[in-house]
């Protein structure tokens, strides 16, 4: 059995005849791009480039042009390509195969199965790019999403069709929290995009996080870090297209994209390779146009028919919460869940930092009593965090702030409430009842 990387390589770099007769020639290789002349093709077109090995061709995509030159980005390392190599344009470049038979399957970034379970049954061809939903036709977010996680259900209540960001540095529990959401959330279909992450995490996520039961109602699209940036972007679009396919059947879909930062990195590689000017942290303008367009593909369907609840992980490199990708995600999403390294270092899991987290639709999902209880809890929790240094060095004088006195007194109960084991699931109703009881008895 081939490993993951070999299966992807076998699909991308295969022996086959060109699909079109018209051809041009390569004139130069510059960094990640190939420059071809004598052929005309639009942006996004799929091309095949001959190599020095007989009947072996490398796939590439048109990512830019300048006068008579076409800029191509290969799907794999351009090994074996020589000066003057011929280039053919494929007539079937923008279609991928989708069907109900995708459930329980693992695909590569081009939509081909890599799980050794055979071909996809009852295939239908779709374009990767979809038309945006008219905002006046979208249904409202008025149904609670039960995540099974107390801290989220009570203080950051989410709705079906909401788009949220899961933001943190490395090693503070993003993957574990994603696994909890996958197992605990009552969604009809789960679509998971593993974009730009480590290849070993693919099997770990499938076997340890999802398991057989979780995989049965899931579709996994995997395009790890060693794959070409253009294929990683295709995998991201494919993940959203699959979610849209099931949403349009009236199903409630949970879309997990891990990670939005790696998607931005892939677009940065392409943009810089074709000459875009770098801006904040080296990201070209195309990155800041891509992310909102991608995020807007999720949400409630037309007239409330089906929904895509999207969770995007965002990597805060060096725990920098002012990273430009975090800023654009905050502006485009319906809320964020921030994870704290200090809480993770103290073995407080999930390490959700209430001070930096928010759900922008919570006000319309819960009643007034629940909202007031959650706000009171968040205030006391944040107040303690802000004065933690004074309290630990015994510089705070009890009685000077009644709210802080209460926060100090109830700190153990609040910590116990927010902590939860990774294999533990608490229903939305039980979480709300526990918070109300804590508020009535102590707050």
C-alpha angles and dihedrals in degrees: 000000000000118000120239098268093046092051091052091046091049091054097044099042104041138145113256142125121266115265098220134045101216113087145177133193136250113245102176145006113215117180108298096350136081119212117214131187134193096039134089124214136149126244111285094025117146116235137184122217123199121232132204089262112087115259093356117126134181121219120231139169130226106246100166147347140209119197104304096351124097119203112215128190113205121224091225140013108310093233116158095023113133137186113292095016112167121249126204127193115228116222093210102055106124102048129096130183119248132169143146086267090075091085110111093016135119118217137186124233092276094053097257118137115248099178098088092242097120131251126329112270122232095008123200123190120234135174115248092227114069131194113257119252114252104251090222089059097051117108121235125263098246105136123084118239108221105215097174089231114116098208092053099039093051107033101021103030111189130206133215106268096025121135115217137173125227102207128187146116122264121294101019100110109278094136093047091050090048088053091051091051091049095050099038104040116095098225127149093223133013118206115191126192114193099192124180096342129126115296094230090061091068096071092036091055094046099045103030104029103031103025122185094299094050094044091053091071096032140086117206123201111190127191110156129199097272092062122095115275092238090057091048089056090048089052090053092051091045091053090055093043092055090049090050091049093057093039090057088057088063095258127140106239129196110208118195117188115187104212135008089177092060089050088055090048091053092051090046091055091051095043095050092044092059094044107266113158114252118238130171110013089346095299113142121223092259090070092060090048094047101052100056090044090053095046092050090063088073126068138074115337128238112309091353093300105148126330143224114217104196128201115189120188114217121195115224098205109218087359088287107159092185093066110136092237090055089049094051091045091052090051095048103038131075093238144326140237110214119202120211124219090204091058091045091050088053090053091248105149133219084033095212114164105212091191093067100032130090142167110210094199099046093100091064096045105053134047124256096260092052092046093051091048092050093047091049091050092048091049094054093043092051093043090057092047091052093051099035095113093052091048095048094051090045091243094130118093111217113236097034092098118025093196092052090047089055092046090054092048095049098038095107093050091047093050091049091050095052096046119087136170117246092241094045122100124190119189121239092247093050092048092051092047092051092051093048090049091051091049094047093048101042117001 
